[in-house]
Amino acid sequence: MLKNPILPGFNPDPCICRKGDDYYMAVSTFEWFPGIPIYHSKDMKNWELYTHVLTDDEKVDLKKLPSAKGIWAPCLTNCEKEDLFYVVYGVMNSMNARYFDVDNFLITAKDINGPWSEPVYLHSSGFDASILHDDDGRKYIVSLDWETREGYEKPGAICMVEYDPAKKEIIGYPKRIWKGGTDRGCIEAPHLTKRNGYYYIMCAEGGTGYNHCVTMGRSENVWGPYVGDLKNPIVTSNPAVSNERHDPDHLKPKYYNPDVVLQKAGHGSYVETPLGEVYLVHLCSRPFTPELRCTLGRETAIQKMMWTEDGWLRMADGTNIAKEYCEESKLPEYPVPQIPDFDDFDSNTLGNWYYAPRIMPQRFADVTVRPGWVRLRGQEARTSLNKTSILARKLTSIYAQITTKMEFIPEVHQHSAGLILYYDNMNYINLRKYYSETLGQSAISIIQLENGEKTEFVNTRIPVDDIPIYFRLVINGKHAQFYWNYDGENYEKIGIPFDTTKFSDEYCKYGEFTGTMVGITCADRVKHQHCADFDFFEYKADESKPVC
């Protein structure tokens, strides 16, 4: 049996496609670069982080965007007739006053590794845009048309517009075609597919929170009218009937279902294997209880599906509840490389599992200048929305140990470097080495930012020598504790245990939709040139333990 989530940690909004014997999944990245990870599998069981679609941080400029803006809900498809991969993605620029200003783009590539074409601007009419490649060669773009007017149901309805691939532009204006298959409201994440003469529209409804679900409708005409499946929703965490069309809030914690492991199940995408199997991938979350805070963010799970005799897609077990365990495909097993626990930075390229907020990690991280080490060039404060030097990877379990060895000699108090637990620029905890003018020498201490309020734990300040130093973070469920020493063996605690649950959509006030990251960081708030060297980065996680 497959154990969910298959992509633990910050991996939301999955979209899956197949080319031959290869299966690919794309997920959202919001303000993080590189953008749009592509995961690869040949057996629907073993998945590897394969490549990224967006690697040019000038062509796709995310600087100065607040947390949870940026790249939303990519749609990855393979057009067999053209032998071409398509990615449709949105750049969310602003959500001020609930206007949701987004620009949607389309890019293509012959190979999943690229190179990708220049972005084609589609429209700014709503988010979660995706594409249908029809049998006759015509193409259609569907998205959520966000509603801002008084007196109209919010957040809106699904709209569609034809795309002209020759002119590389849409034809006319998007037209609303679907308001959903339930009364949960908050419809989004449309995907159009075609099968046996029917056009199927798959959507998420209920908001990307505890009333989330996957629904379907179908029509013999691409423009509709679409008729909903009488069994909607087809996948959810809470099957109770609800009418929430009046409430645009997405979290809705009152719909938490204590009987299931996977909460917030919704935002689905399906694929069929050559064996006739059908699998649906969807986002989910595993909250701490009773806090109902999802520190690992929105993750990706998989469910086995089947087509009914009358042409509807349903879960293979006859229910609509997202399960922690899923029947494996009968495809031959195909092991793939996994992200290593220990990175000694001996390669001449930076691992593709590292991310940075708003800019590519290579802007400040160099593994060639000092072989066997990564050198981070300090930039702005970690609160900045512009250029910060944070080299991070996704937290995949709330039972983890993160360790690094650092060489860093700060010269002024604006120099600092160390280990960081990071949700966004307004929520992080940083064990750092810095220059203390009070002590007249280098020191270590902890700084915390909690919903924008900074606390410098002066009582944790310890004078240290300018020799290699080891930092460690141990996350044990709801508690996160920092440690340090000089020898890498006899670690000493520093500071108090911090509340891990606060790193979540539900607690953070300035960001949402992402997930917790752990990493190394350097700041030089004077010249943006002082550096810190890190000998290794070790990430040990026990993903078998349940979230408590």
N, C-alpha and C positions, 0 to 999 in steps of 0.2 A: 504493500500500500504506500502511496505517496503521502507524506506528512506536510500539511500546510502550516504556515505559508511557504511556498516554494522559493520565493524571493523575500527573505525576512529583512526588516528594516525599511528605510525610506525608499520605497519602490511603488509609487501609486500610479493609478490610471493606466493599467497595462493594455497594450494593443498587440495582438498576435497575428502572424501570417505564416504561410508555408511557401517555400520554393523547392520543388523536388522533394528530397529527403531531409531538407533542413527547415527548422522552425525558428522563427525570430520573434522576440518580444521587445517592444519599446515602452519606456515609462517616462513619467514627468521628472523634471529636474528643477523647475522654478528658477531661483536666482543662482544656482550652482553651475559651474563649468568644470569639465566639459559637459555639454548638454545632450540630452536624449541618449541614455545608454541603450545599447542593443544587446540583449541576451540571446544565446544560441543553444539549440539542443537538436539532437537527432532522434531522441527516444521519448520526449515529453516528460522525462524524469530528471535527467542530469542537465543542469543549465550552467553556462559559463558567461561571465561578462566579456563580451566579444569585441565590441568597438563602441564608438560614440559618433553621433551624426553631426553635432555642432561643436566645432573646435576653433572657430575664428571669433574671438571676442570683440573684434572691431566690426565685422560684418553683422554680427548679432550683439548689439551693445546693451548689456544689462546693468551697466554702472549707474549708480544713484537710484536704482529701483528698490523700493522697500521689500522687506522679507515677504515671501510667498507670492511675489509677482514674478515676471519672467516667463519661462517656458512652461506652458500648460498643455496637458493631454495630447501628446503626439499621436497621429494616426499613421501606422506603418502598413502599407499594402504592397503586393507584388502583382503587377499587370502582366499576365502571361503572354498576351498578344504582342506586347511591346518588349517583353523581357526586361522590365524596368521596375525598380523599386521606387515607390512614392512615399514621401513623408509630408504630411500636412501638420503644421504646428502653429500655435498661437503665442504671441508675446503679450502678456498682460502688463499693461503700462500703469494703470491706475484703477483703484476701486473706490475712489473718493466719492462720497454721496451716493454710493451704489450705482455708479454709471458704468463700471466695468469697461474701460477703454482698452480694447485688445486689437492687435493687428495679426491677421492670419496669413500664413505663407505656405507655399508649396515648393518642394525641391525633389529632384530625382537623381538616381544613380543606377548604373548597370550592375555594380558590385555593391554589396552591403557595406563594404569597407570604404566606399567612395571611389573617386572624388564625387562630391555632390554638386549639383548644378547651382547656379546663382538663384537665390530666393525669388520666387514670383509672388508678388502681393496679390492676395485674393480679395479680401474685404475686411471690414471691422465690425461686421454684424454678428456679434455674439462670439462665444468661446466654444471649446471642444469640437472644433471643425474636423470633419473627416470626408473621405472621398469614396464614391462608387464608380467602378469601371464597368459600364454596361456592356452587354453582348454586342451591341451595334456600334461600339466604339465611342459612344457619347459618355461624358463624365459629369458627375453631379457632386456638389459640395453641400453637406448638411452641417448645421451648427445650432447652438441655442441662441435664439434671438432674444437678447436680454431686454426685459421690460422696465421702463423708467417712469411711465406716465401714471398719473393718479387715476383710479377707477378701473384699472386693468389688472388682471391676475398676474401676480409676480411669482417667480422670477421671469416667466416668459413662456415661449413655445419653440418647438423645433422648426427651423426654416431650411429651405433648399434653394439652390440656384445652379443652373448649368454652367459648366466650365468649358471654355473653348481652348483646347491645347495648342491649336495653331496660332491663335492670337495671344495666348497666355493671359487670358483675362476672363472674368465671369461675364455672362450674358444677361444683362438687365439687373434687376434687384432681387434679393432673396425673398421668397414667398413662404409664409407659414403653412406647414402641412400636418402638424401633429402636436397634440396637447397632452399625450400620455395615455398609458394603459391602466392607470390606477388613479385614485384621488389623493395620493401622497404628496403631490405637488413637487416643486423644485426639480423639474425635469432637466436633464442635461445629458452629455456624453452620447450623442447619437452615432450609430454606425448603420450604414445601409449595405445589405447583401442581396444577392439574387439566387433563387433556387427553385427549380421545377416550375418556372413561370410566375412565381411570386416574388415581389420585392419585400424584404423583411427589414423592419426598422427596430434596432435594439437600442434601448436607452437606459439611463440610470434615473431613478426617481426617489423622492423622499429626502433629498439633500445628502451630501457626503458625510453623514453622521449616523446616528443609531437607528434611523428609519430608512436607511439606504436600501436599494434593491435594484435588480435587473428586470426589465420588462421588454415585451416584444409586441409588435403589431405587423400586419402585412396587407399588401394590396396588389392587384394585378396591373396597376398603373403606377409608375414611379412617382407621380404627383399626388397619388392617393385617389379616393379617401382610404386611409389606413384603418383596419379593424384590429382591435386589441385581442390578445389571447385571453380567453375567459378564465384561464388559470393564473393570470398575472398576480403577483410577480413570480417569475420563474426561478429566481435565486434571491435570497434575502437572509438577514440574521433574525428578523422578527416578522413572522407571517401574519400578525394581527392586522385586520382591516382598519384603515385609518383614513381620515379626510383632513389633510393638512394644506390644502390649496391656499388657505388664507394666511399661512405662516411661512415667510421666505427664509426664516432661520434654518441653517443647514445641520446643526449639531443634534438638536432634539434628544437630549439624554434621557428623557422619560421613556424612550423606546428601547433602552438597554434591556437585553434578554439574558438573564443569568443562567439560562440553560444551554447556552452555546459558547464555544471558545472564540470563534471568529465573529467579531462585531463589525458593523458598518459595511457589510458585504454589498457590493454594487459595482457600477462602472465596468461592465463586462465586454469581452470580445471573444469570439469563438473561432475554432479551426477544425477541419476534418482531416483525418489521416487517410492514407491509401487503403487502410484496412476497414474503412467505414466507421471508424471511431470518431466521436465528436467530443472535444474538450473546450471548456470555457474558462478563461482566466478573468479574475476580477480583483478589485482591491478589497482589503479588509484591515481591521485593526484589532489589537489585543490589549485592552486597557488594564491598568492597575485598578483594583477594587479596594475599598468602596469609592475611591476618588474619581473613577471613570476618566483617567488620564492616560493617553496613548503615547508613551515616551518613544516608542519605536516608529511612530508615525503610521502612515498608511502603507500596507504591505501588499504583496501579490500572492493570491491563492489560485488553486485550480480545482475544477469540478468536472466529473465525467457527465456527459449529456447524451441525449438520444433524440431522434426525430420520431414523432408519433405517426401513426398511419394517416392521420388527416393533416400532417404537415406542420406541426408545431414543435418547437424545441423545448425539451424538459430535462430536468435532472434524471440521470439513469436510475437512481434509487426510488423514484416515484414521489419524492418530496420536493420542497423548494428551500430547504434550510442548508446554508453553506456549512460544509463539514470540514473537520480538522483532518480527516483522512479520506483519500480518494483512490479509487481503483487505478492501477497502473495500466498504461498502454501495452499492447502486445507487440509493439515495435521492438526490434532487437536492442538490448541495452548498449549504450554508447557512452562510456565515461568521458568526461571533459575536464580540463584543468580548472582548478579552483584558486581563489585568491589566497596567497600564502599567509600564514599567521605571523611569520617573521620576515621582515624585509630589511636586509643589510645594506641596501642601496649599492650593491656591487654592479648592477646593470648600468649601461650607459644611457638608458632611457628610464623615465619615471613610470612607475606602475600605473596602469589605466584605472585603478581603483581609487586613486586620489582625486579629490575635488577641492575647489576653492570658491568662495563667494564672489560672483560677478565677473571674475577674470580667470583666464587659464592659469593653472598652477605653474606652468613654465615661465610665466612672467616674473616669478620671484624665486622659484625652486630650481636648483641646478645640481645634477648628479655627476657632472663631468669635471668640474673645477677641482674637486678633491675626491678622487676615486674612493669608493667605499663609504662615502658620506653624502648626505644631501645638505646643500647650503641654502638657507632661507635668507633672502634679502628683506630687511625690515621696511615696512611702509607705514601706512596710516594706523590710527587706533582701531582696535577690533570692533568698535562701535560704528565705524565708518560704513557708508553705503557706496564707497567709491573704490579704493584700492587697499585691501588688507592682505596680509601674508598669513593665511591660515591654510595649512595643508592637512586635509581631513579625509577620513573614510567613514562609511555608514556604520552606525551602531546596529548590530543585528540581534543582540540579546541583552536582556537587563541583568545578565550574569557575565561579566567580562573583566579582563585585566589588560590594561594598556601600559606599556613601558617604553621608555626611550632613554638614550644616552646623549648628552648634549655638551658641546664646548662653546662657550659664549663669554665674552668679556665686555660687559657694558661700560660705557665711558661717561655717559650723562644719564640723568634720571628718566629721559625720554626713550632710552633703550631698554627693551625687555624681550625675553624669549622664554618659551617653555611648553607645557602641556595644557590642552584645553578640552573641556567638555562644552559643546556648542550646540545651541538650537538656532539662534539667529543673533543679529548684532545687538539686540536688546536683552538677550538671555544667554549667559555663558558663565562658566567658572574657569579661571585661569591660574594655574600654579606657575609662577614665572620667576626668573632670575632677572635682577635689575640693579641699577646703581642707586644706593641709598645715600643721599646727602647727609642724613641724620647720623648714620654710622660712618660715613666717609669711606665706604667700600661697597663691594658687591654683596647682595643679600637675596634671599628668596622670601616670597610671601604669596598669599592668595588674594585675588580680586574676583568679586562676583558682580554680575549685572543681572538683576531680576526685574523684568518688565521695565527696563530703562533706569532703574535706581541702582547706583553703584555703591558697593560696600568694599572698602579696602580693609582687609583684616590685618590691622597693624600688629595685633597680638601674635600673629603667626610669623612675624619677621624674624629671620635667622641670618646672621652674617655667615657668608660662605667664601671659600677660597676660589680663585680663578683657575680651577682645574676641572677635568671632566666630571659631570654630575649626572646622576640617574634620577629620573622622575617616574612615578608610577601612579596610575589611577585604578582603583578597584571598585567596580560597580556590582553591588550585591543586592539585587532587587530594588527596594525603595531607597537604598542608601549608597552614596558615592563618597569614597574616601581617598585623599591624596597621600602619597608617601614620597620620600627622597632618601638618597645616601650617596656616598662617593664610590663605593666598591661594587654596587650591583647585587649585593647579597643581603646585607643587614639593613633592611628598610626601616625607616622611622616615620611614624605618622606626622602629618602636618595639618593643622586646622581641624575643623569639626566635620562630622559626616553631613553631606548635603542631601537634600530631598530630590531623588531622581524623578519623581512623578511630575515635578514642575516643568520639566522639559517636554512640553506637550502642547498640542493645539488647544486643549481645553483650558490650560493655565496661562499660556503666553498671550498677551494682549496686542502685540504688534505684528504677529505673524501667525500663519496657520498653514495647514496642508503639507508641511514638509516632514522632517524627522530629526532625531538627534544624531550629531556627528561627534567624533573624537579625533584629535589630531595634535599637530605641533604647530607652533606659531612664533613669529618674530615681528617686532615693531621698532621702527626708527622714526620718531615723530619730529626729527630735526632735518635730516638730509635724505632720508629714504635710501640709505646705502649701507648701513651697518648690518652685519650678517651674523647668523648663528649656524653652527654645524651640528648635524645630528647623525650619529653613527648607525643607528638602527631604529626601526619602529616595529614594536611587537604588539599584536592584537590577538588575544586569546579569548574566545567566547564559547560559552556552553549554550548552544541553541536547543538542546534537548529539554531544558527546564522550562516549565510553564511560566507565563507572566502571572504574578500573584496579585 
